[in-house]
Amino acid sequence: DNFGYTATYDNLGFLYSGSTVFGIGYPTTLGAYQLNYANSIGGTDIAITKYDTSGTARIYSTYLGGTKDELPHSMIVNSANELFVFGTTASTDFPVTNSAYQTTFNGGSSFSPPSGIGVNFPNGSDIFVSRLSANGGSLLASTFLGGTDNDGLNTASQLNYNYADEVRGEIDIDKQNNIYIAT
Protein backbone atom coordinates (compact mmCIF):
# COMPACT_ATOMS: atom_id res chain seq x y z
CA ASP A 1 0.00 0.00 0.00
CA ASN A 2 0.92 3.63 -0.27
CA PHE A 3 -1.05 6.65 0.94
CA GLY A 4 -0.71 10.08 -0.70
CA TYR A 5 -0.02 12.97 1.68
CA THR A 6 1.32 15.89 -0.31
CA ALA A 7 1.98 17.17 -3.81
CA THR A 8 3.57 20.20 -5.42
CA TYR A 9 4.86 21.53 -8.73
CA ASP A 10 7.83 23.53 -10.00
CA ASN A 11 8.11 26.62 -12.22
CA LEU A 12 8.43 24.42 -15.33
CA GLY A 13 5.22 22.54 -14.58
CA PHE A 14 6.73 19.25 -13.39
CA LEU A 15 4.62 17.50 -10.74
CA TYR A 16 5.79 15.91 -7.45
CA SER A 17 3.95 13.48 -5.19
CA GLY A 18 4.84 12.53 -1.62
CA SER A 19 3.36 9.45 0.00
CA THR A 20 3.98 6.78 2.59
CA VAL A 21 4.80 3.25 1.49
CA PHE A 22 4.41 0.14 3.61
CA GLY A 23 7.06 -2.11 2.10
CA ILE A 24 9.33 -3.02 -0.73
CA GLY A 25 8.27 -2.72 -4.34
CA TYR A 26 7.69 1.00 -4.86
CA PRO A 27 8.88 1.64 -8.43
CA THR A 28 12.11 3.59 -7.86
CA THR A 29 14.17 4.77 -10.81
CA LEU A 30 17.80 4.15 -11.71
CA GLY A 31 19.97 6.86 -10.15
CA ALA A 32 17.41 7.85 -7.49
CA TYR A 33 18.72 8.88 -4.07
CA GLN A 34 17.34 5.87 -2.09
CA LEU A 35 16.44 2.80 -4.12
CA ASN A 36 15.38 0.54 -1.25
CA TYR A 37 12.79 0.49 1.51
CA ALA A 38 14.73 1.04 4.75
CA ASN A 39 12.09 0.47 7.44
CA SER A 40 13.02 -2.53 9.60
CA ILE A 41 9.73 -2.75 11.53
CA GLY A 42 7.37 -3.07 8.57
CA GLY A 43 6.07 0.46 8.94
CA THR A 44 6.37 3.36 6.51
CA ASP A 45 9.03 5.08 4.47
CA ILE A 46 8.36 8.07 2.25
CA ALA A 47 8.08 7.68 -1.52
CA ILE A 48 8.65 10.69 -3.76
CA THR A 49 7.94 10.75 -7.47
CA LYS A 50 8.57 13.55 -9.96
CA TYR A 51 6.37 13.44 -13.09
CA ASP A 52 6.65 15.20 -16.42
CA THR A 53 4.46 18.21 -17.18
CA SER A 54 1.65 16.00 -18.50
CA GLY A 55 1.71 13.76 -15.41
CA THR A 56 2.10 10.65 -17.57
CA ALA A 57 5.83 9.83 -17.29
CA ARG A 58 8.06 9.47 -14.24
CA ILE A 59 11.22 11.57 -14.13
CA TYR A 60 12.40 9.95 -10.88
CA SER A 61 11.06 7.95 -7.95
CA THR A 62 12.88 7.50 -4.65
CA TYR A 63 12.36 6.29 -1.13
CA LEU A 64 13.30 8.58 1.76
CA GLY A 65 13.54 7.16 5.25
CA GLY A 66 15.24 5.25 8.02
CA THR A 67 14.49 2.09 9.96
CA LYS A 68 11.36 3.44 11.71
CA ASP A 69 8.27 5.31 10.44
CA GLU A 70 8.21 8.55 8.47
CA LEU A 71 5.40 10.74 7.16
CA PRO A 72 5.69 13.55 4.60
CA HIS A 73 3.61 16.58 5.52
CA SER A 74 4.41 19.08 2.78
CA MET A 75 6.75 19.72 -0.15
CA ILE A 76 7.91 22.73 -2.16
CA VAL A 77 10.38 23.37 -4.99
CA ASN A 78 12.91 26.23 -5.04
CA SER A 79 14.10 28.30 -8.04
CA ALA A 80 16.81 25.68 -8.80
CA ASN A 81 14.11 22.97 -9.09
CA GLU A 82 15.32 21.28 -5.90
CA LEU A 83 12.60 19.59 -3.86
CA PHE A 84 12.19 20.32 -0.15
CA VAL A 85 10.31 17.76 1.95
CA PHE A 86 9.00 18.50 5.46
CA GLY A 87 7.67 15.76 7.72
CA THR A 88 8.03 13.70 10.88
CA THR A 89 10.22 10.72 11.61
CA ALA A 90 10.67 8.12 14.33
CA SER A 91 14.01 6.99 12.85
CA THR A 92 17.22 7.73 14.73
CA ASP A 93 18.97 6.91 11.44
CA PHE A 94 16.84 9.09 9.15
CA PRO A 95 19.26 10.37 6.49
CA VAL A 96 20.75 13.70 7.53
CA THR A 97 23.71 15.46 5.98
CA ASN A 98 26.99 16.15 7.78
CA SER A 99 26.44 19.91 7.88
CA ALA A 100 22.87 19.59 9.20
CA TYR A 101 21.48 22.04 11.74
CA GLN A 102 20.67 19.05 14.00
CA THR A 103 22.30 15.70 13.26
CA THR A 104 20.81 13.69 16.13
CA PHE A 105 17.29 12.44 16.76
CA ASN A 106 15.88 13.67 20.09
CA GLY A 107 12.48 11.94 19.99
CA GLY A 108 9.93 12.07 22.77
CA SER A 109 7.31 9.84 24.35
CA SER A 110 5.86 6.87 22.47
CA PHE A 111 2.92 7.86 20.26
CA SER A 112 0.56 5.87 18.04
CA PRO A 113 -1.92 8.00 16.09
CA PRO A 114 -5.45 6.76 16.77
CA SER A 115 -6.86 7.28 13.29
CA GLY A 116 -5.32 4.23 11.65
CA ILE A 117 -2.82 5.95 9.38
CA GLY A 118 -0.49 3.00 9.82
CA VAL A 119 2.41 4.49 11.75
CA ASN A 120 3.93 4.28 15.21
CA PHE A 121 6.45 6.47 16.90
CA PRO A 122 7.83 4.18 19.65
CA ASN A 123 10.72 6.57 20.43
CA GLY A 124 8.74 9.73 19.82
CA SER A 125 9.10 12.02 16.82
CA ASP A 126 11.26 14.75 15.38
CA ILE A 127 10.63 17.02 12.45
CA PHE A 128 12.84 16.64 9.40
CA VAL A 129 13.50 18.93 6.44
CA SER A 130 15.27 17.41 3.43
CA ARG A 131 16.40 18.86 0.09
CA LEU A 132 16.72 16.65 -3.00
CA SER A 133 18.58 17.59 -6.17
CA ALA A 134 16.59 18.44 -9.30
CA ASN A 135 17.28 14.98 -10.73
CA GLY A 136 16.36 13.19 -7.46
CA GLY A 137 19.76 11.51 -7.27
CA SER A 138 21.31 13.41 -4.35
CA LEU A 139 20.33 14.43 -0.86
CA LEU A 140 21.72 17.97 -0.82
CA ALA A 141 20.70 18.83 2.73
CA SER A 142 18.72 17.15 5.47
CA THR A 143 18.24 17.88 9.15
CA PHE A 144 16.29 16.89 12.22
CA LEU A 145 14.44 19.64 14.11
CA GLY A 146 13.25 18.81 17.58
CA GLY A 147 13.64 18.84 21.32
CA THR A 148 13.13 16.04 23.81
CA ASP A 149 9.32 15.97 23.43
CA ASN A 150 7.40 14.96 20.31
CA ASP A 151 7.74 17.40 17.45
CA GLY A 152 5.70 17.69 14.27
CA LEU A 153 2.72 15.70 15.59
CA ASN A 154 -0.64 16.99 16.77
CA THR A 155 -1.18 14.86 19.88
CA ALA A 156 -4.06 16.98 21.26
CA SER A 157 -7.28 15.00 20.79
CA GLN A 158 -9.44 18.14 20.90
CA LEU A 159 -7.70 19.36 17.70
CA ASN A 160 -8.11 16.09 15.82
CA TYR A 161 -11.23 16.16 13.63
CA ASN A 162 -10.21 14.82 10.22
CA TYR A 163 -8.20 11.94 8.87
CA ALA A 164 -4.45 12.53 9.43
CA ASP A 165 -4.93 15.71 11.51
CA GLU A 166 -2.06 14.32 13.61
CA VAL A 167 0.36 15.20 10.83
CA ARG A 168 -0.67 18.65 9.64
CA GLY A 169 2.13 21.06 8.79
CA GLU A 170 3.45 23.14 5.95
CA ILE A 171 6.71 24.15 4.28
CA ASP A 172 6.98 27.33 2.23
CA ILE A 173 9.70 29.27 0.44
CA ASP A 174 10.26 32.97 -0.27
CA LYS A 175 11.78 34.72 -3.31
CA GLN A 176 15.27 34.42 -1.77
CA ASN A 177 14.80 30.63 -1.34
CA ASN A 178 14.54 30.87 2.46
CA ILE A 179 12.53 27.98 3.89
CA TYR A 180 9.72 28.36 6.45
CA ILE A 181 7.87 25.59 8.27
CA ALA A 182 4.77 25.63 10.44
CA THR A 183 3.53 22.70 12.49
C-alpha positions in Angstrom: 0.0 0.0 0.0 0.9 3.6 -0.3 -1.1 6.7 0.9 -0.7 10.1 -0.7 0.0 13.0 1.7 1.3 15.9 -0.3 2.0 17.2 -3.8 3.6 20.2 -5.4 4.9 21.5 -8.7 7.8 23.5 -10.0 8.1 26.6 -12.2 8.4 24.4 -15.3 5.2 22.5 -14.6 6.7 19.2 -13.4 4.6 17.5 -10.7 5.8 15.9 -7.5 4.0 13.5 -5.2 4.8 12.5 -1.6 3.4 9.4 0.0 4.0 6.8 2.6 4.8 3.2 1.5 4.4 0.1 3.6 7.1 -2.1 2.1 9.3 -3.0 -0.7 8.3 -2.7 -4.3 7.7 1.0 -4.9 8.9 1.6 -8.4 12.1 3.6 -7.9 14.2 4.8 -10.8 17.8 4.2 -11.7 20.0 6.9 -10.1 17.4 7.8 -7.5 18.7 8.9 -4.1 17.3 5.9 -2.1 16.4 2.8 -4.1 15.4 0.5 -1.2 12.8 0.5 1.5 14.7 1.0 4.8 12.1 0.5 7.4 13.0 -2.5 9.6 9.7 -2.8 11.5 7.4 -3.1 8.6 6.1 0.5 8.9 6.4 3.4 6.5 9.0 5.1 4.5 8.4 8.1 2.2 8.1 7.7 -1.5 8.6 10.7 -3.8 7.9 10.7 -7.5 8.6 13.5 -10.0 6.4 13.4 -13.1 6.7 15.2 -16.4 4.5 18.2 -17.2 1.7 16.0 -18.5 1.7 13.8 -15.4 2.1 10.7 -17.6 5.8 9.8 -17.3 8.1 9.5 -14.2 11.2 11.6 -14.1 12.4 10.0 -10.9 11.1 7.9 -7.9 12.9 7.5 -4.7 12.4 6.3 -1.1 13.3 8.6 1.8 13.5 7.2 5.3 15.2 5.3 8.0 14.5 2.1 10.0 11.4 3.4 11.7 8.3 5.3 10.4 8.2 8.6 8.5 5.4 10.7 7.2 5.7 13.5 4.6 3.6 16.6 5.5 4.4 19.1 2.8 6.7 19.7 -0.2 7.9 22.7 -2.2 10.4 23.4 -5.0 12.9 26.2 -5.0 14.1 28.3 -8.0 16.8 25.7 -8.8 14.1 23.0 -9.1 15.3 21.3 -5.9 12.6 19.6 -3.9 12.2 20.3 -0.1 10.3 17.8 2.0 9.0 18.5 5.5 7.7 15.8 7.7 8.0 13.7 10.9 10.2 10.7 11.6 10.7 8.1 14.3 14.0 7.0 12.9 17.2 7.7 14.7 19.0 6.9 11.4 16.8 9.1 9.2 19.3 10.4 6.5 20.7 13.7 7.5 23.7 15.5 6.0 27.0 16.1 7.8 26.4 19.9 7.9 22.9 19.6 9.2 21.5 22.0 11.7 20.7 19.1 14.0 22.3 15.7 13.3 20.8 13.7 16.1 17.3 12.4 16.8 15.9 13.7 20.1 12.5 11.9 20.0 9.9 12.1 22.8 7.3 9.8 24.4 5.9 6.9 22.5 2.9 7.9 20.3 0.6 5.9 18.0 -1.9 8.0 16.1 -5.4 6.8 16.8 -6.9 7.3 13.3 -5.3 4.2 11.7 -2.8 6.0 9.4 -0.5 3.0 9.8 2.4 4.5 11.8 3.9 4.3 15.2 6.5 6.5 16.9 7.8 4.2 19.7 10.7 6.6 20.4 8.7 9.7 19.8 9.1 12.0 16.8 11.3 14.7 15.4 10.6 17.0 12.4 12.8 16.6 9.4 13.5 18.9 6.4 15.3 17.4 3.4 16.4 18.9 0.1 16.7 16.7 -3.0 18.6 17.6 -6.2 16.6 18.4 -9.3 17.3 15.0 -10.7 16.4 13.2 -7.5 19.8 11.5 -7.3 21.3 13.4 -4.4 20.3 14.4 -0.9 21.7 18.0 -0.8 20.7 18.8 2.7 18.7 17.2 5.5 18.2 17.9 9.2 16.3 16.9 12.2 14.4 19.6 14.1 13.2 18.8 17.6 13.6 18.8 21.3 13.1 16.0 23.8 9.3 16.0 23.4 7.4 15.0 20.3 7.7 17.4 17.4 5.7 17.7 14.3 2.7 15.7 15.6 -0.6 17.0 16.8 -1.2 14.9 19.9 -4.1 17.0 21.3 -7.3 15.0 20.8 -9.4 18.1 20.9 -7.7 19.4 17.7 -8.1 16.1 15.8 -11.2 16.2 13.6 -10.2 14.8 10.2 -8.2 11.9 8.9 -4.5 12.5 9.4 -4.9 15.7 11.5 -2.1 14.3 13.6 0.4 15.2 10.8 -0.7 18.7 9.6 2.1 21.1 8.8 3.5 23.1 5.9 6.7 24.2 4.3 7.0 27.3 2.2 9.7 29.3 0.4 10.3 33.0 -0.3 11.8 34.7 -3.3 15.3 34.4 -1.8 14.8 30.6 -1.3 14.5 30.9 2.5 12.5 28.0 3.9 9.7 28.4 6.5 7.9 25.6 8.3 4.8 25.6 10.4 3.5 22.7 12.5 
